[in-house]
Amino acid sequence: MKIDGISPVEAQLPLDTVAARVAGSGQTGTQGAAQDWTSFHSDTNSVLSLTSQALSSPEIRQSTVDALRQSVNSGQYPVDAAKIAAAISDSGGE
Protein backbone atom coordinates (compact mmCIF):
# COMPACT_ATOMS: atom_id res chain seq x y z
CA MET A 1 0.00 0.00 0.00
CA LYS A 2 1.36 3.39 -0.91
CA ILE A 3 -0.12 6.75 0.01
CA ASP A 4 1.36 9.87 -1.55
CA GLY A 5 0.67 13.53 -1.04
CA ILE A 6 -1.44 13.42 2.10
CA SER A 7 -0.98 16.27 4.47
CA PRO A 8 -3.23 17.28 7.35
CA VAL A 9 -4.16 20.52 5.56
CA GLU A 10 -5.21 18.69 2.37
CA ALA A 11 -7.13 16.06 4.35
CA GLN A 12 -9.41 18.55 6.11
CA LEU A 13 -12.97 18.42 4.85
CA PRO A 14 -15.10 21.53 4.43
CA LEU A 15 -17.86 22.04 6.94
CA ASP A 16 -21.41 21.95 5.63
CA THR A 17 -24.64 22.33 7.54
CA VAL A 18 -28.19 21.46 6.69
CA ALA A 19 -29.22 24.68 8.38
CA ALA A 20 -27.41 26.74 5.74
CA ARG A 21 -29.19 24.87 2.94
CA VAL A 22 -32.57 25.22 4.69
CA ALA A 23 -32.01 28.94 5.26
CA GLY A 24 -31.33 29.41 1.57
CA SER A 25 -34.44 27.48 0.52
CA GLY A 26 -36.88 30.12 1.67
CA GLN A 27 -38.44 28.19 4.58
CA THR A 28 -39.48 30.44 7.42
CA GLY A 29 -40.92 30.04 10.89
CA THR A 30 -40.30 27.43 13.52
CA GLN A 31 -41.84 24.63 11.47
CA GLY A 32 -38.82 24.40 9.17
CA ALA A 33 -36.40 21.49 9.17
CA ALA A 34 -34.42 20.77 12.31
CA GLN A 35 -30.87 22.05 12.28
CA ASP A 36 -28.16 19.44 11.88
CA TRP A 37 -24.57 20.38 12.57
CA THR A 38 -21.55 18.56 11.25
CA SER A 39 -17.90 19.13 12.00
CA PHE A 40 -14.78 17.16 11.27
CA HIS A 41 -11.69 17.32 13.41
CA SER A 42 -8.34 15.82 12.64
CA ASP A 43 -5.44 15.78 15.01
CA THR A 44 -2.22 16.38 13.05
CA ASN A 45 -0.29 13.87 15.15
CA SER A 46 -2.94 11.18 14.59
CA VAL A 47 -2.95 11.76 10.83
CA LEU A 48 0.84 11.67 10.64
CA SER A 49 0.99 8.55 12.81
CA LEU A 50 -1.57 6.70 10.70
CA THR A 51 0.14 7.79 7.48
CA SER A 52 3.48 6.57 8.77
CA GLN A 53 1.95 3.27 9.88
CA ALA A 54 0.31 2.74 6.48
CA LEU A 55 3.50 3.54 4.60
CA SER A 56 5.53 1.11 6.72
CA SER A 57 3.09 -1.79 6.21
CA PRO A 58 4.10 -4.28 3.55
CA GLU A 59 1.95 -4.43 0.41
CA ILE A 60 1.96 -8.23 0.57
CA ARG A 61 1.45 -10.17 3.78
CA GLN A 62 4.09 -12.73 2.89
CA SER A 63 3.38 -15.01 5.87
CA THR A 64 -0.27 -15.33 4.80
CA VAL A 65 0.69 -15.98 1.19
CA ASP A 66 3.23 -18.62 2.26
CA ALA A 67 0.70 -20.38 4.50
CA LEU A 68 -1.89 -20.49 1.71
CA ARG A 69 0.70 -21.69 -0.80
CA GLN A 70 1.72 -24.50 1.56
CA SER A 71 -1.93 -25.55 2.08
CA VAL A 72 -2.58 -25.62 -1.67
CA ASN A 73 0.63 -27.53 -2.43
CA SER A 74 -0.07 -30.14 0.25
CA GLY A 75 -3.66 -30.61 -0.92
CA GLN A 76 -5.08 -29.42 2.40
CA TYR A 77 -6.71 -26.23 1.09
CA PRO A 78 -10.48 -26.78 1.20
CA VAL A 79 -12.14 -26.10 -2.16
CA ASP A 80 -15.94 -25.92 -2.11
CA ALA A 81 -17.11 -26.24 -5.73
CA ALA A 82 -20.65 -25.10 -4.81
CA LYS A 83 -19.35 -21.86 -3.25
CA ILE A 84 -17.13 -21.19 -6.26
CA ALA A 85 -20.02 -21.79 -8.66
CA ALA A 86 -22.32 -19.53 -6.61
CA ALA A 87 -19.71 -16.75 -6.55
CA ILE A 88 -19.26 -16.98 -10.33
CA SER A 89 -23.02 -16.96 -10.84
CA ASP A 90 -23.52 -13.99 -8.47
CA SER A 91 -20.81 -11.96 -10.22
CA GLY A 92 -22.42 -12.48 -13.62
CA GLY A 93 -19.41 -14.44 -14.85
CA GLU A 94 -17.11 -11.42 -14.65
Secondary structure, DSSP 8 states (H G I E B T S, - for coil): ----S--HHHH------HHHHHHHTT--STTS-----------HHHHHHHHHHHHHS-SS-HHHHHHHHHHHHHT-S---HHHHHHHHHHTTT-
